[in-house]
Amino acid sequence: MRIFRLGDEGTEVLDIQRRLLELGAVLDPTELDGRFGASTDRAVRAFQDARNLRIDGLVGPDTWGQLVEAGWRLGDRTLYLHSPMFRGDDVRSFQRKLNALGFDSGKEDGLYGPHTDRAAREFQRNVGEEVDGIVGPHMIASLLRVRPQESAPSRALVREEEELRHARGSIEGRTIAIDTADEPDDPAVLAIAGSLAADLRSMGAEPVVLDGAAGGEATSDPARAANDLEADVCLSLRLAEGLPEAVGPTCSYFGSLVTHSPAGMLLAQLILEELEGALDRRGRMQRLTASVLRETRMPAVQIEPVFETNEAELARLGDPAFTAAIGRAVAAGVRRYFSG
């Protein structure tokens, strides 16, 4: 889709503004003719911050998708397992309630997939209702009568933490998806992907670069491609943006204001530790709800080794030894994750 930003005009911008207003944003009346002005930019950034999205003021696929999803409330529509999946805050609310009651609906990502369908049917079975997986007025009423304590730990989060306590074995034979879709033509990112793939392969893993580099197959939907591969982990490589003086690597994992992926967080932590040592830079971790982290069914990490907005940092990417060091560091973090 087209990316909308400060200065744009048109009916699409008017639609963005309408959705922001419905969510409580305050916009300058002079902009409400479909002009993406300063108040619209501030409202977009505030929405991105609240949803754990990249805060850049750009309305691209992730921000637009979540603007649409934010408009749904539980009970607005009937939910069930469907292709394409239902997406929205109504699904997320339903998942949260099921998880709070101990029915594992998977991570609370707002996607009505097989995990959520199984949990819905298990709930119906437990309360003596027809087991059809249809979330309509009757099922919602039954769910609310039970009064789920949504402050309780999520069953999906507890299950993932329990799985992490057990040895994960070896990296040998593991399928590792490597995504560079956000930087499909950047030679440095492709060089890092190639180096990472080679290092993982030397460890006995089976890396697959999703964008066509290093023998991979092109894809515009890395999360779906990683899921189709049934990959063990997904690594998304891109360059960071920030202030000109910003330095250091960033590793992001799936997380909203109310939940996160414990496995993704651990994988991000281990990769970041290796990158900090290799690059001699302090880095940071962050929760994000970007689609490649949210929609993958395996632990996923978005890796931004340097800031492309810092000229000195960007210049380092021209050194093949530097990109190779990044690849080695990421591979070492992945190996540590599987060694448990």
N, C-alpha and C positions, 0 to 999 in steps of 0.2 A: 504494500500500500504506500501511497504518498506520505511523506512525513511533514507535519504541519508545525510551524514555529512562529516566533515573534515577527510581525510584519505581514503575515499572510492574510488573505481575505477570501470570503466566499461562503457558500451555503454549508460546506463541510465544517468550517470554523464555527458557524452559527450552531450546528449540531453539537459540536464540542462544548460550546458555551451553555447550551440548553442543559446538557447533562451535568455540567459543573454546577449550574444554578440549582438543579434538583437535589444535588448533594450538599447544598448549603453554602456554596461559594458566593462571595460578594464581588461583582464585576462593575466596572465603570459603565454607566448607562451609554456613554458615547461610543462604546465598543460593541454594543449589542446589535449592530447591523452586520455582524459577521467579520469584524476586524480583530485580528489577533494582536491586541495591544498589551500594555504593561500589566494591567490588572488580570488579563487572561493568562499571561505568562506566570504571574505570581500564583494564580489559582491552580494551574497545571503543576507547578513545582510543589505546592502544598499537597496536592493529591498524590503525586509521586512519592513524597516523603511519607505520607500516611500509609501508603500501600507497599512500602519497601521496594520501590522501583528506583532505577537510576534517575537522579534528580538533575535533569538537563533542560527542562522546559519544552522538550520535543514530544509531539504526539505521534509516535510511531505505533507499530503493531502491539507491543506490550501495553503501553499506556492507553491506547484506544480500546483494546480488548477489555482491560480492567475498568475503564469508564462505563462500557456497556454492562459488564457483569455487576458493577456496583449498584445498578438500578433495580436488580431483582431482590425481592424479599420472600422469605419462606411462606408459601401459600399462594403466591402470585400465579403459579402454573403447576401443572402435574409433572412430577419428575419420575423418570424410570430409565433403565439402561437402553441407550439409543445410540445410533451412529449417524452423524457425529455426536459426541457426548454433550449433554447439557453442561453449560458453564455459568457460574454466577454466584453471587453472595448468598442466594437461597440455598444452593448446594453446599456451600461452605458452612452455613448455619446448621443445616441438617447433619453434615458430617461431624461437626463439633458436638452436637447433642448426642449422637450415637456413640462417639468415642467417650464422652463423659459417662455414659451408662455402661461402658465396658464392651460395646460392640465395635470391633475393629473395622473402621471404614477406610483405613489407610490415611495418608497424610492429608490434612485439611487444606486441599488445594483448589476447591471449588469446581472440581471436574467429576461428573457423575460417571465413574467407571466401574469395572467389575468388583473392586474392593467395596465400594459403597453399596452396590447392588446386593452383594453377599451379606453385608452388615444389616441392610434394610430387611432382607428376608429373614435373617436370624432374629431380629427384633420382632417381626410379625409372628414368627413361630413361638417365641417366648411369651407373647401376650395373647396367644390363641386366636390370631386373626388369619384370614386367608393369606397364604404365602405367595404373593405375586410380584413383590418388589415395586409396586406402584405407590408413589408418595403423593397422595391426594389429601383432601380435607379430613377424611376419616383417620388415616394413619397419622397425620400431623396432630390431630386432637388426642390420639392415644399417646403419642410421644410426649406432648405437653402435660398430660395428666400425670405422667411418671415424674415430672419436674426434675429433669437432669441438672445436676450441679455442674455448670459449665466451668467453674473454677477448679474442678477436680482435674488431675492429670489425664491427658488424652490416652486412651487405650493404645492407639497407634504409636504414640511417642514412647510409651512404656515398653511396648513390644520391640521397637527398634533398639531401644537401650539394652534390653535383655539380649537381643541377638549380638550386640557389640561386645558383650561380656564373654562370649564364647570365641575360641580361637577361629580366626578367619582362614587359617591355613597358609598357602603359598600363593605367590603371584603367577606361578607357572600355569599356563593354560587359560588364564583369565582374559576375557575379551574386554578391551579398553577402547571406548569410542572417543575420538579426538575431533572436536568441532572447531572450525575456523570460519563459520558462516558470516560472522560480523566483519571479518577482515579477509574476504575471499581473494583479493589481489595483492595483499601486502607481502612483499618478498621476505621480510624479517619474520612475520608470523608464520608463514609457510615453512621457513627454515627451522623455526622452533618446533613446529609440528613434525617435520621430517626427522629432526634430531631426537625428539621425544619418542617417536615411533620406533626408531632404530634402537634406542636404549631400552625401551620396554621389550622389544623383540629379543634383545640379548639376554634379558632376564627370564625369558621363557613365556612371556605374555603374548597375546594376539591382538596388537593394536590395529584399529581401523580408522583412518582419517576420512572424515565424512564429506569433505568438500572437493575431493578429487586430487588433492596433493598426495604424494607418496603412495599412489596406487589406490586411493579411496574413491568412492563414488559420490558425484555431486548431489547435494540435497539442499532444499530451501527450508526444511523442517528438521533440524538436528535432533530435537527431542523424540520425534516420531521415528527417525532413523535409528537412534540409539535403542529405543524400545523394541523395534523390529529385530535388531541384532541380538536382543536379550543380553546386552552388555552388562558386565559386572560393575563398571563405573563409567561415568562420562566426564570428560575434561573439555571445557570450552575456553579457547585461547582468544584473547583480544587485547588491544592497547587501551590504557586508561586515559581519561581526560580530566583535567583539573587546573589548578593555578599553575602559572609558568614555573614556580619554584617547587612544585610537588614532586616528590621522589618516593621510590620504594614500591615493592610489589603489593598487590591486593588480591586476596582470595575470597570469593563469595560463595555462600551455600544457601539452599532454600530455607527461608524463614520469613514469617509474617510477624505481626505484633503479638500474636497469640500462640504460635506454634513454630516448630522448626524441624529439620531433619538432623537427628543426632549423628547418623553415619556421615552425612554430608559435612557436618561441622568438624568431625574428627578428621576426615580426609582433607578438608581445607586447612586445618591446623598443621597437619604433618607436612603438607606441600609448602605452606608458608614458612615453616621452620627451615626447610631445606633451601628455599629461595633466599631467605634472609642471610643464611650462611654463605651461599654461593655468590650473591650479589653485594654483600657487605652493606646492606640497607635494611633499616627497620621497615616492616610492612604492617598491614592491617587486615583484619577479617571483618566481613560484614554479611548481614542477612539480606537476601534479595528474593523477590518473587518473579524474576525474569523467567520467561517461558522455558528456556533450556534447563533451568534448575527446578522449576515447578512441575513440569509435565513429564520429566523422566521418571521411570519407575525404579531407578537404581541411584546410589549416591552420586551426586554431581557437584562439580566445582567450576566456577568461572574464574579463570586465572588471568590477571592483568599484570605482567611482570614489570612494565615501565609505563610512565606517563608520556604519551605522544605529544602533549602540550609543553613538555620540558625539552628544549632543544638539545641540551647536553645529554639527557637520558636517551633521547631518540637517536642521537648520533652513535651511541654505543651499540645500537642494533645493527649498524653496518659492519661490525666485527664478527666474522663467523665463529670465533672462539667464544664470544659473549652469548650468541644465540644457542650454541651447543651447550654452554654451561647452564642455561635456563632449562633446556630439555633434560639434561642429566639430573638437575635438582628436582624437577617435577616427577620424573621417573622414580627417583629415590624416595620421595614422599609417598607415592603410590605403593611401592614395595613395602615400606614400613606399615602402611595401612593393612595390607594383606597378611603381614607377618604377625599382626596382633600384638 
